Amino acid sequence: MNYYELTFTYTSPVETSIINDVLAAELGEIGFESFAENENGLQGYISDQLYNVKGLQEKLAEFPLENVEIHFTETLVESKDWNEEWEKNYFKPIRIGKDCIIRASFHEHEPGYTYNIIIDPKMAFGTGNHETTFLMISEMLKLDLIGKELLDMGCGTAVLAILARMKGAGRVVGIDIDEWAYNNALENIRLNNTNDIMVALGGAEQIPAFGTFDIVFANINRNILLNDIRHYNECMKPGAFLYMSGFYVQDIPVIEEECKRNGLALLSHTEKNNWAAVKVQKQ
């Protein structure tokens, strides 16, 4: 498959790293599969079959951050082993304090971490949203999960499900609507010897088959979360907790309002570079 490589640069007083993260999330909604950050901006990759200049221009015109002017150039890149290219050149270990490291199998082992998670990501999951992953992992590291039943919605690489199992959670279920994510989750579960994690391909309609949970993690995006909070509520035991991320700080009020409509109370939130994670509880 051939890909277009687009190079994005900005004229803005806003920090480049913040623009990069927001832009990656926005472009992911129109088919961009991976991104590489640099000090000047962002490189994005999209298959030639999905690339639509008009759609891109419309997305940039609706960019949610103010005072940001975005420029881009495009180059058609001939087919190559994109998974290998992504893994070798762009995926770097993610460290959360000294508690947890997420690395690929080709990275050298780094001793001293309580949880050492191996993730070999496919290109589709190099979306630059390290902030949301960092926030959710940071929340999970605070929890006593021994024997808890946990659902990881939009599991992607299954990193949260794997960490939950490593922390002693009992029944762990991951669900993702993307077939590549589903297959990658299974691969990473094997790599980490957490083979009793159950993974399903699909959306929220898959949840009822797995019963109820003590804790639900959902790292997806604002619109899907708003649509599916009611489904999460239905699978939560009384007093259960729901952690959500994949949206911006300014989206918290609308997220909270939908939670209230479903009998869920917002307890706290954390943020990193304008990305947010919220903790809510079923009443």
N, C-alpha and C positions, 0 to 999 in steps of 0.2 A: 504494500500500500504506500502511495506517495503522500507526503505531508507538506503543508505550508508552515513555514517558520515565520512568525510575526514578531518583530521587535518593537516594543512599546517604550516610549520615553515621555516625560512629563514636563510641563511648565506649571509650577505650583509651589506655594509655601509649605504644603503638607509634606511630611517625611516620606521619602521614596518607599521605604519598607511598608508603611501603612497603605499607600496606594497600591503597591504590588499585591498585598493580600486581598484587598477589596476587589481589585480588577480580576484576579485569578478566580475568585468566587463568582463574579458576574459572567466571565467568559466561559466558565464551566457549564453554565446554563445553556449555552448555544453550541456546545459540541467540542470545545477545546479540551484536550486530553491531558496535557501536562505543561508544566511551566518551569523555567529556570530563572532565578533572580540574579540581578547584578546591581552594582552601585548606581547605575544610570536608569534602571527600569526593569523591564520584564520581557522574557522571551516566551511566547506561547506557541503550542503546536496543535494543529487540527488537520484531519484527513482532507485530502482534496475533494472528496465526495461530500463533505459536510460544510466546507468553507463557503460562506455567503457574505460578500462585502457589504451589501445593503443591511443585512441583519447585524453585522458587526458595527456599522456606523450608527444604527439605531440604538444598540446597546450602549455605545460610548456616549451618545447624546443624552441618555438617561442615567448617566453615572451618578451614584448616590452621594459622593463626596463633593462638597462645594469647593470652588476656587482651584479646580484641577482641569488643565487643558492637556489632552492626551494626543500624542502623535504616534504613527506607526508606519513601518515598512514591511513588505512581505517578500518571501523568497520560497520558491517551490523546491523542496528537497526530495530527491529520489529515494525509493524504498530502501530500507536497511533494517537490521534487527533492532527495532525501537526499544524493546524491553531491555536488551543488553546495553544499548546506548544510554537509556535512562538510568539504569541501575549503576553502571560503572562511573558515570560522570556527574550525576545530579543528586542521587539519594545519599544523604549524609546521616550519621547517627544522631538521634535525638536524645538528649539527656535531661532528666527531670531531677535536679539535685543529685544526691548520691543514692537515691532510692531506686531509680529505674533508668534503664537505657534501652532504646529501641534501635536495633542495627540490622543490617543485612548479613546474610551468611558469608559474604565475601569480605566483610569488615573484620578486623582483628578483634578477638575477645578482649574486653576491658574488665579486669577484676574489680571487686569492691562494691558492686551494685547489688542491692537486695533482689531486684527483678531484672533479669537479662533476657529481653524478648527479641527473637529473630523474626524479621519480617522481610520477605523478598517481594517487593511490590511490583505489580504490573504498571505499565506506563499510565494507564487510565487513572491511577490514584496518586500521581505526583502533582496534586493540585495546589500545593503551597499553603494549605490551611493548617500549618503546624500549630498555630495559636489555639485552634479549637481542640485539636488532639491533646496539646499540652494542658489546656484547661480541664478537659475531661479526665485525663490521667491523674492530674493533680488532685481532683476531687476524689477519684477512686482510691488513691493512695491513703487518704484520710480515714477510709472506712474499714470497719471490721466486717469482713464478708464471710467468715466461717459459717458454712452450712446454708448461706443465703441462696435463694433462687433469683437469678438475674437474667434480664433480657437486654441484648445489645441490638437496638434497631438501627438500620443503616450501617451494618457492621463493617463494610468495606474490607480492609485487610484483616479484620477480626482482632486487632490489637487490644481493644478493650475487653473483649470476651476472654482472650488469652490471659491478660493480666488478672481478670477476675478469678479465673480458675487457679492461677498461681497463688492468689491470696486466699484460697481455701473455699471459694464459693461452691455450693453444692451443684444444683442443676443450672447450667449456663446455656442460653440459646442465642444464636445470632441470626438475624434476618436481613437480607439485602435484595433489592429489586434488580440489580445489575448482575448479569450472568458472569461477567469477568470478575466482579467482586466475590460472588459466590465461590467460584473456582479458586480464586486467590486465597480466600478465607480458609478453605479446606486445606490448601497447600501449607499455609502458615501454621495452622493448627497441628498438622503433622510435624512440622519443623520444631515445634515447641513441646512435643510429646503431651499435648493436652487433648487427646483424641476423643474424650467423652463429651466435648462441646458439640451441641446439635446446631446445624446450620440449615436454613431454609431459603429457597429462592422465591422472592415475591415481595409484596408490600405489607401493609397493616392487615390485610385480609388473612394473612398467615398466622397472626397472633393467637386467635382462639384455640387453635389446634394444640397449643402448648400450655394451656391453663393459666394460672395466675402467678404473680411474681412479687418478691419483697422489694426489689429494686429494678428500675428501668433506666437505661442510658440510651439517649437518642442524639447522635451527632449528625445532623442532616442539613436542612436549610429552613429558613423562616416559613416559607409557604407550605412545605410538606408538614412541618411541625404543627402549624396552625390547623391544618386539615386533620391531623392524626392524633392530636391530644386526647380527643374523646375516645379513641381506640386504646390509647395507653391507659387511660383511666379505667376502662373496662377490665383490663388484665391485672390491675394493681390490687393487692390485698389491702384491707383496712390499715391505715397508718404507713403504707408503703411510700417509698421515695422515688421521684422522677428527676433525673438530671438531663438537661437539654443544652445543646450548643449548636453552632453553625449559623449564628445570626449576630447582628451588631448591637452595641450597647443601646442605641436609640430604638431598637425593636423590643426591648424588655417590656414596656407598658402594654403593647398589644399581645405579647405572649402571656403576660400576667392576667390580662382580661379574659383570654380564652381559657386559661387554667381555672379562674374563678367560676366561669360558666359550667365547668365540669367538676366542681367540688375539690379543686386542688389549690392549696395555699402556697404562695411563693415565700420561701424562708430566707433565701440569700442569693447573691450572685457574685461572680468573679469576672474579671475582664483582663484582656491582654491585647494591646494594639487595636483597640476599638471592637474586638470580638468579645462576646459575652458567653457565660455559662450560668444557668440558673438551677437552683435546687428547690423543688416543690414537694409537698407532701399531700397524700390523700387524707381527707378529713374523716 
